[in-house]
């Protein structure tokens, strides 16, 4: 199964990189840009797992390592390889 975990800061947590990117975009003439938030995507394959098993394993990975539960949220997408 192909797994994609998107990690992003929780609402209310200051996104310094997002603010800097927003300011740079505005400086380049994109005045209509607002509320820029940056995150990351982690993609990997899981062999021998059903979609439900892959989703459960990816959530466990995110809870234990891929996301900081204090300041970050995540979403998991699973598709067939």
Buried (B, 14 or more C-beta within 10 A) or exposed (E): BEBBBBBBBEEEBEBEEBBEBBEEBBEEEEEEBEEBBBBEEBEEEBEEBEEEEBBBBBBEBBEEEBBEEEEBBBBBEBEEE
